[in-house]
Amino acid sequence: MIQVRYFASLREQLGRDAEAIEPSTEASVAELRALLCARGEPWATALAPEQRILAAVNQEMARPDSRVADGDELAFFPPVTGG
């Protein structure tokens, strides 16, 4: 199982802060994001490819091609801005 966590506006859009998913094989961040989008709404809008979303695997910033394996934690969050 992969623990998926959602932060900030993603948590609000999806109505949850976390869930567990079990992909059939090890996958990349981009593949898991696409898998979640394929569920339909609200994931399709919140995690759409045109949305600027950052990801972390096991609390380290990750790229779309970063691998995620069984037992890992994958977090999605919007970019943080400040002033």
mmCIF file of the N, C-alpha and C atoms, coordinates in Angstrom:
data_MODEL
# 
_entry.id   MODEL 
# 
loop_
_atom_site.group_PDB 
_atom_site.id 
_atom_site.type_symbol 
_atom_site.label_atom_id 
_atom_site.label_alt_id 
_atom_site.label_comp_id 
_atom_site.label_asym_id 
_atom_site.label_entity_id 
_atom_site.label_seq_id 
_atom_site.pdbx_PDB_ins_code 
_atom_site.Cartn_x 
_atom_site.Cartn_y 
_atom_site.Cartn_z 
_atom_site.occupancy 
_atom_site.B_iso_or_equiv 
_atom_site.pdbx_formal_charge 
_atom_site.auth_seq_id 
_atom_site.auth_comp_id 
_atom_site.auth_asym_id 
_atom_site.auth_atom_id 
_atom_site.pdbx_PDB_model_num 
ATOM 1   N N  . MET A 1 1  ? 0.833   -1.181 0.000   1.00 0.00 ? 1  MET A N  1 
ATOM 2   C CA . MET A 1 1  ? 0.000   0.000  0.000   1.00 0.00 ? 1  MET A CA 1 
ATOM 3   C C  . MET A 1 1  ? 0.880   1.247  0.000   1.00 0.00 ? 1  MET A C  1 
ATOM 4   N N  . ILE A 1 2  ? 0.393   2.244  -0.687  1.00 0.00 ? 2  ILE A N  1 
ATOM 5   C CA . ILE A 1 2  ? 1.038   3.553  -0.703  1.00 0.00 ? 2  ILE A CA 1 
ATOM 6   C C  . ILE A 1 2  ? 0.111   4.518  0.016   1.00 0.00 ? 2  ILE A C  1 
ATOM 7   N N  . GLN A 1 3  ? 0.644   5.223  0.983   1.00 0.00 ? 3  GLN A N  1 
ATOM 8   C CA . GLN A 1 3  ? -0.132  6.246  1.684   1.00 0.00 ? 3  GLN A CA 1 
ATOM 9   C C  . GLN A 1 3  ? -0.048  7.528  0.870   1.00 0.00 ? 3  GLN A C  1 
ATOM 10  N N  . VAL A 1 4  ? -1.190  8.045  0.456   1.00 0.00 ? 4  VAL A N  1 
ATOM 11  C CA . VAL A 1 4  ? -1.240  9.297  -0.296  1.00 0.00 ? 4  VAL A CA 1 
ATOM 12  C C  . VAL A 1 4  ? -1.818  10.356 0.626   1.00 0.00 ? 4  VAL A C  1 
ATOM 13  N N  . ARG A 1 5  ? -1.099  11.474 0.737   1.00 0.00 ? 5  ARG A N  1 
ATOM 14  C CA . ARG A 1 5  ? -1.553  12.577 1.587   1.00 0.00 ? 5  ARG A CA 1 
ATOM 15  C C  . ARG A 1 5  ? -1.795  13.802 0.721   1.00 0.00 ? 5  ARG A C  1 
ATOM 16  N N  . TYR A 1 6  ? -2.829  14.567 1.085   1.00 0.00 ? 6  TYR A N  1 
ATOM 17  C CA . TYR A 1 6  ? -3.202  15.779 0.365   1.00 0.00 ? 6  TYR A CA 1 
ATOM 18  C C  . TYR A 1 6  ? -3.132  16.955 1.328   1.00 0.00 ? 6  TYR A C  1 
ATOM 19  N N  . PHE A 1 7  ? -2.576  18.066 0.859   1.00 0.00 ? 7  PHE A N  1 
ATOM 20  C CA . PHE A 1 7  ? -2.404  19.233 1.718   1.00 0.00 ? 7  PHE A CA 1 
ATOM 21  C C  . PHE A 1 7  ? -3.072  20.468 1.127   1.00 0.00 ? 7  PHE A C  1 
ATOM 22  N N  . ALA A 1 8  ? -3.382  21.400 2.018   1.00 0.00 ? 8  ALA A N  1 
ATOM 23  C CA . ALA A 1 8  ? -3.905  22.730 1.682   1.00 0.00 ? 8  ALA A CA 1 
ATOM 24  C C  . ALA A 1 8  ? -5.168  22.625 0.822   1.00 0.00 ? 8  ALA A C  1 
ATOM 25  N N  . SER A 1 9  ? -5.210  23.349 -0.284  1.00 0.00 ? 9  SER A N  1 
ATOM 26  C CA . SER A 1 9  ? -6.427  23.398 -1.100  1.00 0.00 ? 9  SER A CA 1 
ATOM 27  C C  . SER A 1 9  ? -6.791  22.029 -1.682  1.00 0.00 ? 9  SER A C  1 
ATOM 28  N N  . LEU A 1 10 ? -5.809  21.157 -1.895  1.00 0.00 ? 10 LEU A N  1 
ATOM 29  C CA . LEU A 1 10 ? -6.124  19.810 -2.392  1.00 0.00 ? 10 LEU A CA 1 
ATOM 30  C C  . LEU A 1 10 ? -6.957  19.044 -1.375  1.00 0.00 ? 10 LEU A C  1 
ATOM 31  N N  . ARG A 1 11 ? -6.592  19.171 -0.114  1.00 0.00 ? 11 ARG A N  1 
ATOM 32  C CA . ARG A 1 11 ? -7.356  18.506 0.957   1.00 0.00 ? 11 ARG A CA 1 
ATOM 33  C C  . ARG A 1 11 ? -8.795  18.998 0.946   1.00 0.00 ? 11 ARG A C  1 
ATOM 34  N N  . GLU A 1 12 ? -8.974  20.291 0.759   1.00 0.00 ? 12 GLU A N  1 
ATOM 35  C CA . GLU A 1 12 ? -10.328 20.865 0.730   1.00 0.00 ? 12 GLU A CA 1 
ATOM 36  C C  . GLU A 1 12 ? -11.100 20.393 -0.492  1.00 0.00 ? 12 GLU A C  1 
ATOM 37  N N  . GLN A 1 13 ? -10.469 20.373 -1.666  1.00 0.00 ? 13 GLN A N  1 
ATOM 38  C CA . GLN A 1 13 ? -11.145 19.947 -2.885  1.00 0.00 ? 13 GLN A CA 1 
ATOM 39  C C  . GLN A 1 13 ? -11.544 18.471 -2.837  1.00 0.00 ? 13 GLN A C  1 
ATOM 40  N N  . LEU A 1 14 ? -10.690 17.662 -2.261  1.00 0.00 ? 14 LEU A N  1 
ATOM 41  C CA . LEU A 1 14 ? -10.935 16.215 -2.243  1.00 0.00 ? 14 LEU A CA 1 
ATOM 42  C C  . LEU A 1 14 ? -11.725 15.745 -1.024  1.00 0.00 ? 14 LEU A C  1 
ATOM 43  N N  . GLY A 1 15 ? -11.843 16.613 -0.020  1.00 0.00 ? 15 GLY A N  1 
ATOM 44  C CA . GLY A 1 15 ? -12.604 16.250 1.163   1.00 0.00 ? 15 GLY A CA 1 
ATOM 45  C C  . GLY A 1 15 ? -11.946 15.188 2.020   1.00 0.00 ? 15 GLY A C  1 
ATOM 46  N N  . ARG A 1 16 ? -10.636 15.091 1.909   1.00 0.00 ? 16 ARG A N  1 
ATOM 47  C CA . ARG A 1 16 ? -9.875  14.114 2.712   1.00 0.00 ? 16 ARG A CA 1 
ATOM 48  C C  . ARG A 1 16 ? -8.432  14.561 2.793   1.00 0.00 ? 16 ARG A C  1 
ATOM 49  N N  . ASP A 1 17 ? -7.752  14.108 3.816   1.00 0.00 ? 17 ASP A N  1 
ATOM 50  C CA . ASP A 1 17 ? -6.343  14.470 3.933   1.00 0.00 ? 17 ASP A CA 1 
ATOM 51  C C  . ASP A 1 17 ? -5.409  13.318 3.587   1.00 0.00 ? 17 ASP A C  1 
ATOM 52  N N  . ALA A 1 18 ? -5.954  12.101 3.505   1.00 0.00 ? 18 ALA A N  1 
ATOM 53  C CA . ALA A 1 18 ? -5.109  10.952 3.194   1.00 0.00 ? 18 ALA A CA 1 
ATOM 54  C C  . ALA A 1 18 ? -5.955  9.779  2.737   1.00 0.00 ? 18 ALA A C  1 
ATOM 55  N N  . GLU A 1 19 ? -5.293  8.858  2.070   1.00 0.00 ? 19 GLU A N  1 
ATOM 56  C CA . GLU A 1 19 ? -5.915  7.593  1.689   1.00 0.00 ? 19 GLU A CA 1 
ATOM 57  C C  . GLU A 1 19 ? -4.807  6.607  1.337   1.00 0.00 ? 19 GLU A C  1 
ATOM 58  N N  . ALA A 1 20 ? -5.141  5.354  1.304   1.00 0.00 ? 20 ALA A N  1 
ATOM 59  C CA . ALA A 1 20 ? -4.194  4.317  0.908   1.00 0.00 ? 20 ALA A CA 1 
ATOM 60  C C  . ALA A 1 20 ? -4.616  3.780  -0.455  1.00 0.00 ? 20 ALA A C  1 
ATOM 61  N N  . ILE A 1 21 ? -3.639  3.626  -1.347  1.00 0.00 ? 21 ILE A N  1 
ATOM 62  C CA . ILE A 1 21 ? -3.920  3.028  -2.652  1.00 0.00 ? 21 ILE A CA 1 
ATOM 63  C C  . ILE A 1 21 ? -2.962  1.873  -2.867  1.00 0.00 ? 21 ILE A C  1 
ATOM 64  N N  . GLU A 1 22 ? -3.364  0.957  -3.705  1.00 0.00 ? 22 GLU A N  1 
ATOM 65  C CA . GLU A 1 22 ? -2.528  -0.198 -3.991  1.00 0.00 ? 22 GLU A CA 1 
ATOM 66  C C  . GLU A 1 22 ? -2.423  -0.373 -5.496  1.00 0.00 ? 22 GLU A C  1 
ATOM 67  N N  . PRO A 1 23 ? -1.420  0.276  -6.105  1.00 0.00 ? 23 PRO A N  1 
ATOM 68  C CA . PRO A 1 23 ? -1.232  0.090  -7.545  1.00 0.00 ? 23 PRO A CA 1 
ATOM 69  C C  . PRO A 1 23 ? -0.736  -1.327 -7.815  1.00 0.00 ? 23 PRO A C  1 
ATOM 70  N N  . SER A 1 24 ? -0.905  -1.779 -9.036  1.00 0.00 ? 24 SER A N  1 
ATOM 71  C CA . SER A 1 24 ? -0.541  -3.160 -9.365  1.00 0.00 ? 24 SER A CA 1 
ATOM 72  C C  . SER A 1 24 ? 0.978   -3.379 -9.367  1.00 0.00 ? 24 SER A C  1 
ATOM 73  N N  . THR A 1 25 ? 1.745   -2.316 -9.652  1.00 0.00 ? 25 THR A N  1 
ATOM 74  C CA . THR A 1 25 ? 3.205   -2.417 -9.656  1.00 0.00 ? 25 THR A CA 1 
ATOM 75  C C  . THR A 1 25 ? 3.786   -1.102 -9.151  1.00 0.00 ? 25 THR A C  1 
ATOM 76  N N  . GLU A 1 26 ? 5.099   -1.082 -8.966  1.00 0.00 ? 26 GLU A N  1 
ATOM 77  C CA . GLU A 1 26 ? 5.767   0.169  -8.626  1.00 0.00 ? 26 GLU A CA 1 
ATOM 78  C C  . GLU A 1 26 ? 5.479   1.167  -9.740  1.00 0.00 ? 26 GLU A C  1 
ATOM 79  N N  . ALA A 1 27 ? 5.263   2.411  -9.385  1.00 0.00 ? 27 ALA A N  1 
ATOM 80  C CA . ALA A 1 27 ? 4.879   3.415  -10.375 1.00 0.00 ? 27 ALA A CA 1 
ATOM 81  C C  . ALA A 1 27 ? 5.592   4.726  -10.095 1.00 0.00 ? 27 ALA A C  1 
ATOM 82  N N  . SER A 1 28 ? 5.546   5.610  -11.071 1.00 0.00 ? 28 SER A N  1 
ATOM 83  C CA . SER A 1 28 ? 6.117   6.944  -10.887 1.00 0.00 ? 28 SER A CA 1 
ATOM 84  C C  . SER A 1 28 ? 5.067   7.860  -10.267 1.00 0.00 ? 28 SER A C  1 
ATOM 85  N N  . VAL A 1 29 ? 5.517   9.005  -9.788  1.00 0.00 ? 29 VAL A N  1 
ATOM 86  C CA . VAL A 1 29 ? 4.601   10.013 -9.253  1.00 0.00 ? 29 VAL A CA 1 
ATOM 87  C C  . VAL A 1 29 ? 3.581   10.387 -10.329 1.00 0.00 ? 29 VAL A C  1 
ATOM 88  N N  . ALA A 1 30 ? 4.041   10.612 -11.554 1.00 0.00 ? 30 ALA A N  1 
ATOM 89  C CA . ALA A 1 30 ? 3.139   10.995 -12.651 1.00 0.00 ? 30 ALA A CA 1 
ATOM 90  C C  . ALA A 1 30 ? 2.114   9.895  -12.943 1.00 0.00 ? 30 ALA A C  1 
ATOM 91  N N  . GLU A 1 31 ? 2.537   8.646  -12.913 1.00 0.00 ? 31 GLU A N  1 
ATOM 92  C CA . GLU A 1 31 ? 1.614   7.541  -13.171 1.00 0.00 ? 31 GLU A CA 1 
ATOM 93  C C  . GLU A 1 31 ? 0.553   7.439  -12.080 1.00 0.00 ? 31 GLU A C  1 
ATOM 94  N N  . LEU A 1 32 ? 0.955   7.634  -10.836 1.00 0.00 ? 32 LEU A N  1 
ATOM 95  C CA . LEU A 1 32 ? -0.016  7.577  -9.744  1.00 0.00 ? 32 LEU A CA 1 
ATOM 96  C C  . LEU A 1 32 ? -0.969  8.763  -9.797  1.00 0.00 ? 32 LEU A C  1 
ATOM 97  N N  . ARG A 1 33 ? -0.460  9.923  -10.166 1.00 0.00 ? 33 ARG A N  1 
ATOM 98  C CA . ARG A 1 33 ? -1.326  11.093 -10.316 1.00 0.00 ? 33 ARG A CA 1 
ATOM 99  C C  . ARG A 1 33 ? -2.362  10.841 -11.412 1.00 0.00 ? 33 ARG A C  1 
ATOM 100 N N  . ALA A 1 34 ? -1.933  10.257 -12.526 1.00 0.00 ? 34 ALA A N  1 
ATOM 101 C CA . ALA A 1 34 ? -2.856  9.927  -13.615 1.00 0.00 ? 34 ALA A CA 1 
ATOM 102 C C  . ALA A 1 34 ? -3.875  8.880  -13.173 1.00 0.00 ? 34 ALA A C  1 
ATOM 103 N N  . LEU A 1 35 ? -3.435  7.911  -12.398 1.00 0.00 ? 35 LEU A N  1 
ATOM 104 C CA . LEU A 1 35 ? -4.340  6.878  -11.881 1.00 0.00 ? 35 LEU A CA 1 
ATOM 105 C C  . LEU A 1 35 ? -5.422  7.502  -11.011 1.00 0.00 ? 35 LEU A C  1 
ATOM 106 N N  . LEU A 1 36 ? -5.023  8.442  -10.160 1.00 0.00 ? 36 LEU A N  1 
ATOM 107 C CA . LEU A 1 36 ? -5.996  9.127  -9.302  1.00 0.00 ? 36 LEU A CA 1 
ATOM 108 C C  . LEU A 1 36 ? -6.944  9.987  -10.144 1.00 0.00 ? 36 LEU A C  1 
ATOM 109 N N  . CYS A 1 37 ? -6.422  10.692 -11.130 1.00 0.00 ? 37 CYS A N  1 
ATOM 110 C CA . CYS A 1 37 ? -7.271  11.515 -12.012 1.00 0.00 ? 37 CYS A CA 1 
ATOM 111 C C  . CYS A 1 37 ? -8.308  10.665 -12.748 1.00 0.00 ? 37 CYS A C  1 
ATOM 112 N N  . ALA A 1 38 ? -7.935  9.457  -13.110 1.00 0.00 ? 38 ALA A N  1 
ATOM 113 C CA . ALA A 1 38 ? -8.830  8.572  -13.858 1.00 0.00 ? 38 ALA A CA 1 
ATOM 114 C C  . ALA A 1 38 ? -10.054 8.158  -13.048 1.00 0.00 ? 38 ALA A C  1 
ATOM 115 N N  . ARG A 1 39 ? -10.046 8.378  -11.759 1.00 0.00 ? 39 ARG A N  1 
ATOM 116 C CA . ARG A 1 39 ? -11.211 8.073  -10.922 1.00 0.00 ? 39 ARG A CA 1 
ATOM 117 C C  . ARG A 1 39 ? -12.392 8.966  -11.265 1.00 0.00 ? 39 ARG A C  1 
ATOM 118 N N  . GLY A 1 40 ? -12.117 10.123 -11.861 1.00 0.00 ? 40 GLY A N  1 
ATOM 119 C CA . GLY A 1 40 ? -13.177 11.095 -12.120 1.00 0.00 ? 40 GLY A CA 1 
ATOM 120 C C  . GLY A 1 40 ? -13.135 12.188 -11.075 1.00 0.00 ? 40 GLY A C  1 
ATOM 121 N N  . GLU A 1 41 ? -14.254 12.860 -10.931 1.00 0.00 ? 41 GLU A N  1 
ATOM 122 C CA . GLU A 1 41 ? -14.312 13.992 -9.988  1.00 0.00 ? 41 GLU A CA 1 
ATOM 123 C C  . GLU A 1 41 ? -14.346 13.498 -8.549  1.00 0.00 ? 41 GLU A C  1 
ATOM 124 N N  . PRO A 1 42 ? -13.743 14.241 -7.644  1.00 0.00 ? 42 PRO A N  1 
ATOM 125 C CA . PRO A 1 42 ? -13.068 15.527 -7.764  1.00 0.00 ? 42 PRO A CA 1 
ATOM 126 C C  . PRO A 1 42 ? -11.578 15.423 -8.113  1.00 0.00 ? 42 PRO A C  1 
ATOM 127 N N  . TRP A 1 43 ? -11.032 14.193 -8.185  1.00 0.00 ? 43 TRP A N  1 
ATOM 128 C CA . TRP A 1 43 ? -9.606  14.018 -8.465  1.00 0.00 ? 43 TRP A CA 1 
ATOM 129 C C  . TRP A 1 43 ? -9.224  14.568 -9.842  1.00 0.00 ? 43 TRP A C  1 
ATOM 130 N N  . ALA A 1 44 ? -10.101 14.365 -10.833 1.00 0.00 ? 44 ALA A N  1 
ATOM 131 C CA . ALA A 1 44 ? -9.786  14.801 -12.193 1.00 0.00 ? 44 ALA A CA 1 
ATOM 132 C C  . ALA A 1 44 ? -9.531  16.302 -12.267 1.00 0.00 ? 44 ALA A C  1 
ATOM 133 N N  . THR A 1 45 ? -10.240 17.072 -11.479 1.00 0.00 ? 45 THR A N  1 
ATOM 134 C CA . THR A 1 45 ? -10.033 18.523 -11.466 1.00 0.00 ? 45 THR A CA 1 
ATOM 135 C C  . THR A 1 45 ? -8.875  18.906 -10.555 1.00 0.00 ? 45 THR A C  1 
ATOM 136 N N  . ALA A 1 46 ? -8.848  18.376 -9.358  1.00 0.00 ? 46 ALA A N  1 
ATOM 137 C CA . ALA A 1 46 ? -7.829  18.765 -8.375  1.00 0.00 ? 46 ALA A CA 1 
ATOM 138 C C  . ALA A 1 46 ? -6.413  18.393 -8.810  1.00 0.00 ? 46 ALA A C  1 
ATOM 139 N N  . LEU A 1 47 ? -6.256  17.235 -9.442  1.00 0.00 ? 47 LEU A N  1 
ATOM 140 C CA . LEU A 1 47 ? -4.927  16.745 -9.814  1.00 0.00 ? 47 LEU A CA 1 
ATOM 141 C C  . LEU A 1 47 ? -4.681  16.786 -11.321 1.00 0.00 ? 47 LEU A C  1 
ATOM 142 N N  . ALA A 1 48 ? -5.504  17.534 -12.050 1.00 0.00 ? 48 ALA A N  1 
ATOM 143 C CA . ALA A 1 48 ? -5.391  17.616 -13.509 1.00 0.00 ? 48 ALA A CA 1 
ATOM 144 C C  . ALA A 1 48 ? -3.973  18.003 -13.928 1.00 0.00 ? 48 ALA A C  1 
ATOM 145 N N  . PRO A 1 49 ? -3.530  17.520 -15.075 1.00 0.00 ? 49 PRO A N  1 
ATOM 146 C CA . PRO A 1 49 ? -2.164  17.816 -15.532 1.00 0.00 ? 49 PRO A CA 1 
ATOM 147 C C  . PRO A 1 49 ? -1.842  19.309 -15.613 1.00 0.00 ? 49 PRO A C  1 
ATOM 148 N N  . GLU A 1 50 ? -2.833  20.132 -15.916 1.00 0.00 ? 50 GLU A N  1 
ATOM 149 C CA . GLU A 1 50 ? -2.562  21.570 -16.021 1.00 0.00 ? 50 GLU A CA 1 
ATOM 150 C C  . GLU A 1 50 ? -2.459  22.261 -14.659 1.00 0.00 ? 50 GLU A C  1 
ATOM 151 N N  . GLN A 1 51 ? -2.827  21.572 -13.589 1.00 0.00 ? 51 GLN A N  1 
ATOM 152 C CA . GLN A 1 51 ? -2.697  22.122 -12.241 1.00 0.00 ? 51 GLN A CA 1 
ATOM 153 C C  . GLN A 1 51 ? -1.235  22.030 -11.797 1.00 0.00 ? 51 GLN A C  1 
ATOM 154 N N  . ARG A 1 52 ? -0.736  23.099 -11.260 1.00 0.00 ? 52 ARG A N  1 
ATOM 155 C CA . ARG A 1 52 ? 0.640   23.083 -10.741 1.00 0.00 ? 52 ARG A CA 1 
ATOM 156 C C  . ARG A 1 52 ? 0.612   22.454 -9.346  1.00 0.00 ? 52 ARG A C  1 
ATOM 157 N N  . ILE A 1 53 ? 1.046   21.225 -9.275  1.00 0.00 ? 53 ILE A N  1 
ATOM 158 C CA . ILE A 1 53 ? 1.027   20.451 -8.034  1.00 0.00 ? 53 ILE A CA 1 
ATOM 159 C C  . ILE A 1 53 ? 2.453   19.954 -7.769  1.00 0.00 ? 53 ILE A C  1 
ATOM 160 N N  . LEU A 1 54 ? 2.890   20.084 -6.529  1.00 0.00 ? 54 LEU A N  1 
ATOM 161 C CA . LEU A 1 54 ? 4.183   19.538 -6.127  1.00 0.00 ? 54 LEU A CA 1 
ATOM 162 C C  . LEU A 1 54 ? 3.960   18.191 -5.449  1.00 0.00 ? 54 LEU A C  1 
ATOM 163 N N  . ALA A 1 55 ? 5.010   17.381 -5.427  1.00 0.00 ? 55 ALA A N  1 
ATOM 164 C CA . ALA A 1 55 ? 4.909   16.063 -4.798  1.00 0.00 ? 55 ALA A CA 1 
ATOM 165 C C  . ALA A 1 55 ? 6.140   15.787 -3.960  1.00 0.00 ? 55 ALA A C  1 
ATOM 166 N N  . ALA A 1 56 ? 5.949   14.959 -2.951  1.00 0.00 ? 56 ALA A N  1 
ATOM 167 C CA . ALA A 1 56 ? 7.055   14.491 -2.122  1.00 0.00 ? 56 ALA A CA 1 
ATOM 168 C C  . ALA A 1 56 ? 6.867   12.993 -1.891  1.00 0.00 ? 56 ALA A C  1 
ATOM 169 N N  . VAL A 1 57 ? 7.960   12.272 -1.929  1.00 0.00 ? 57 VAL A N  1 
ATOM 170 C CA . VAL A 1 57 ? 7.944   10.842 -1.615  1.00 0.00 ? 57 VAL A CA 1 
ATOM 171 C C  . VAL A 1 57 ? 8.769   10.666 -0.350  1.00 0.00 ? 57 VAL A C  1 
ATOM 172 N N  . ASN A 1 58 ? 8.130   10.118 0.658   1.00 0.00 ? 58 ASN A N  1 
ATOM 173 C CA . ASN A 1 58 ? 8.777   9.920  1.956   1.00 0.00 ? 58 ASN A CA 1 
ATOM 174 C C  . ASN A 1 58 ? 9.407   11.223 2.467   1.00 0.00 ? 58 ASN A C  1 
ATOM 175 N N  . GLN A 1 59 ? 8.636   12.298 2.324   1.00 0.00 ? 59 GLN A N  1 
ATOM 176 C CA . GLN A 1 59 ? 8.975   13.625 2.830   1.00 0.00 ? 59 GLN A CA 1 
ATOM 177 C C  . GLN A 1 59 ? 10.177  14.271 2.142   1.00 0.00 ? 59 GLN A C  1 
ATOM 178 N N  . GLU A 1 60 ? 10.478  13.842 0.924   1.00 0.00 ? 60 GLU A N  1 
ATOM 179 C CA . GLU A 1 60 ? 11.516  14.472 0.121   1.00 0.00 ? 60 GLU A CA 1 
ATOM 180 C C  . GLU A 1 60 ? 10.910  14.873 -1.210  1.00 0.00 ? 60 GLU A C  1 
ATOM 181 N N  . MET A 1 61 ? 11.201  16.101 -1.641  1.00 0.00 ? 61 MET A N  1 
ATOM 182 C CA . MET A 1 61 ? 10.648  16.585 -2.902  1.00 0.00 ? 61 MET A CA 1 
ATOM 183 C C  . MET A 1 61 ? 10.904  15.563 -4.011  1.00 0.00 ? 61 MET A C  1 
ATOM 184 N N  . ALA A 1 62 ? 9.889   15.389 -4.860  1.00 0.00 ? 62 ALA A N  1 
ATOM 185 C CA . ALA A 1 62 ? 9.969   14.377 -5.907  1.00 0.00 ? 62 ALA A CA 1 
ATOM 186 C C  . ALA A 1 62 ? 9.634   14.983 -7.265  1.00 0.00 ? 62 ALA A C  1 
ATOM 187 N N  . ARG A 1 63 ? 10.171  14.389 -8.296  1.00 0.00 ? 63 ARG A N  1 
ATOM 188 C CA . ARG A 1 63 ? 9.886   14.771 -9.676  1.00 0.00 ? 63 ARG A CA 1 
ATOM 189 C C  . ARG A 1 63 ? 8.791   13.858 -10.225 1.00 0.00 ? 63 ARG A C  1 
ATOM 190 N N  . PRO A 1 64 ? 8.178   14.209 -11.333 1.00 0.00 ? 64 PRO A N  1 
ATOM 191 C CA . PRO A 1 64 ? 7.144   13.340 -11.901 1.00 0.00 ? 64 PRO A CA 1 
ATOM 192 C C  . PRO A 1 64 ? 7.636   11.920 -12.196 1.00 0.00 ? 64 PRO A C  1 
ATOM 193 N N  . ASP A 1 65 ? 8.934   11.771 -12.517 1.00 0.00 ? 65 ASP A N  1 
ATOM 194 C CA . ASP A 1 65 ? 9.453   10.440 -12.835 1.00 0.00 ? 65 ASP A CA 1 
ATOM 195 C C  . ASP A 1 65 ? 10.005  9.696  -11.613 1.00 0.00 ? 65 ASP A C  1 
ATOM 196 N N  . SER A 1 66 ? 9.914   10.291 -10.430 1.00 0.00 ? 66 SER A N  1 
ATOM 197 C CA . SER A 1 66 ? 10.366  9.616  -9.204  1.00 0.00 ? 66 SER A CA 1 
ATOM 198 C C  . SER A 1 66 ? 9.515   8.377  -8.957  1.00 0.00 ? 66 SER A C  1 
ATOM 199 N N  . ARG A 1 67 ? 10.160  7.307  -8.545  1.00 0.00 ? 67 ARG A N  1 
ATOM 200 C CA . ARG A 1 67 ? 9.463   6.037  -8.314  1.00 0.00 ? 67 ARG A CA 1 
ATOM 201 C C  . ARG A 1 67 ? 8.851   6.006  -6.916  1.00 0.00 ? 67 ARG A C  1 
ATOM 202 N N  . VAL A 1 68 ? 7.688   5.382  -6.832  1.00 0.00 ? 68 VAL A N  1 
ATOM 203 C CA . VAL A 1 68 ? 6.978   5.205  -5.565  1.00 0.00 ? 68 VAL A CA 1 
ATOM 204 C C  . VAL A 1 68 ? 6.714   3.710  -5.418  1.00 0.00 ? 68 VAL A C  1 
ATOM 205 N N  . ALA A 1 69 ? 7.128   3.146  -4.297  1.00 0.00 ? 69 ALA A N  1 
ATOM 206 C CA . ALA A 1 69 ? 7.006   1.704  -4.074  1.00 0.00 ? 69 ALA A CA 1 
ATOM 207 C C  . ALA A 1 69 ? 6.083   1.411  -2.902  1.00 0.00 ? 69 ALA A C  1 
ATOM 208 N N  . ASP A 1 70 ? 5.727   0.163  -2.769  1.00 0.00 ? 70 ASP A N  1 
ATOM 209 C CA . ASP A 1 70 ? 4.902   -0.304 -1.664  1.00 0.00 ? 70 ASP A CA 1 
ATOM 210 C C  . ASP A 1 70 ? 5.532   0.147  -0.341  1.00 0.00 ? 70 ASP A C  1 
ATOM 211 N N  . GLY A 1 71 ? 4.712   0.711  0.538   1.00 0.00 ? 71 GLY A N  1 
ATOM 212 C CA . GLY A 1 71 ? 5.182   1.176  1.836   1.00 0.00 ? 71 GLY A CA 1 
ATOM 213 C C  . GLY A 1 71 ? 5.602   2.635  1.856   1.00 0.00 ? 71 GLY A C  1 
ATOM 214 N N  . ASP A 1 72 ? 5.691   3.268  0.686   1.00 0.00 ? 72 ASP A N  1 
ATOM 215 C CA . ASP A 1 72 ? 6.082   4.676  0.621   1.00 0.00 ? 72 ASP A CA 1 
ATOM 216 C C  . ASP A 1 72 ? 4.901   5.584  0.947   1.00 0.00 ? 72 ASP A C  1 
ATOM 217 N N  . GLU A 1 73 ? 5.241   6.836  1.263   1.00 0.00 ? 73 GLU A N  1 
ATOM 218 C CA . GLU A 1 73 ? 4.246   7.881  1.439   1.00 0.00 ? 73 GLU A CA 1 
ATOM 219 C C  . GLU A 1 73 ? 4.421   8.874  0.292   1.00 0.00 ? 73 GLU A C  1 
ATOM 220 N N  . LEU A 1 74 ? 3.336   9.186  -0.385  1.00 0.00 ? 74 LEU A N  1 
ATOM 221 C CA . LEU A 1 74 ? 3.318   10.151 -1.478  1.00 0.00 ? 74 LEU A CA 1 
ATOM 222 C C  . LEU A 1 74 ? 2.432   11.307 -1.056  1.00 0.00 ? 74 LEU A C  1 
ATOM 223 N N  . ALA A 1 75 ? 2.977   12.511 -1.094  1.00 0.00 ? 75 ALA A N  1 
ATOM 224 C CA . ALA A 1 75 ? 2.209   13.695 -0.702  1.00 0.00 ? 75 ALA A CA 1 
ATOM 225 C C  . ALA A 1 75 ? 2.077   14.628 -1.898  1.00 0.00 ? 75 ALA A C  1 
ATOM 226 N N  . PHE A 1 76 ? 0.881   15.177 -2.083  1.00 0.00 ? 76 PHE A N  1 
ATOM 227 C CA . PHE A 1 76 ? 0.624   16.177 -3.106  1.00 0.00 ? 76 PHE A CA 1 
ATOM 228 C C  . PHE A 1 76 ? 0.243   17.478 -2.423  1.00 0.00 ? 76 PHE A C  1 
ATOM 229 N N  . PHE A 1 77 ? 0.776   18.581 -2.932  1.00 0.00 ? 77 PHE A N  1 
ATOM 230 C CA . PHE A 1 77 ? 0.431   19.885 -2.348  1.00 0.00 ? 77 PHE A CA 1 
ATOM 231 C C  . PHE A 1 77 ? 0.640   20.980 -3.389  1.00 0.00 ? 77 PHE A C  1 
ATOM 232 N N  . PRO A 1 78 ? -0.130  22.063 -3.262  1.00 0.00 ? 78 PRO A N  1 
ATOM 233 C CA . PRO A 1 78 ? 0.061   23.174 -4.190  1.00 0.00 ? 78 PRO A CA 1 
ATOM 234 C C  . PRO A 1 78 ? 1.323   23.939 -3.826  1.00 0.00 ? 78 PRO A C  1 
ATOM 235 N N  . PRO A 1 79 ? 1.879   24.679 -4.789  1.00 0.00 ? 79 PRO A N  1 
ATOM 236 C CA . PRO A 1 79 ? 3.065   25.478 -4.481  1.00 0.00 ? 79 PRO A CA 1 
ATOM 237 C C  . PRO A 1 79 ? 2.736   26.493 -3.390  1.00 0.00 ? 79 PRO A C  1 
ATOM 238 N N  . VAL A 1 80 ? 3.695   26.790 -2.570  1.00 0.00 ? 80 VAL A N  1 
ATOM 239 C CA . VAL A 1 80 ? 3.507   27.734 -1.484  1.00 0.00 ? 80 VAL A CA 1 
ATOM 240 C C  . VAL A 1 80 ? 4.021   29.098 -1.930  1.00 0.00 ? 80 VAL A C  1 
ATOM 241 N N  . THR A 1 81 ? 3.220   30.111 -1.691  1.00 0.00 ? 81 THR A N  1 
ATOM 242 C CA . THR A 1 81 ? 3.672   31.462 -1.982  1.00 0.00 ? 81 THR A CA 1 
ATOM 243 C C  . THR A 1 81 ? 3.687   32.256 -0.694  1.00 0.00 ? 81 THR A C  1 
ATOM 244 N N  . GLY A 1 82 ? 4.452   33.246 -0.667  1.00 0.00 ? 82 GLY A N  1 
ATOM 245 C CA . GLY A 1 82 ? 4.527   34.054 0.540   1.00 0.00 ? 82 GLY A CA 1 
ATOM 246 C C  . GLY A 1 82 ? 4.824   35.491 0.187   1.00 0.00 ? 82 GLY A C  1 
ATOM 247 N N  . GLY A 1 83 ? 4.823   36.305 1.188   1.00 0.00 ? 83 GLY A N  1 
ATOM 248 C CA . GLY A 1 83 ? 5.081   37.705 0.890   1.00 0.00 ? 83 GLY A CA 1 
ATOM 249 C C  . GLY A 1 83 ? 5.657   38.410 2.087   1.00 0.00 ? 83 GLY A C  1 
# 
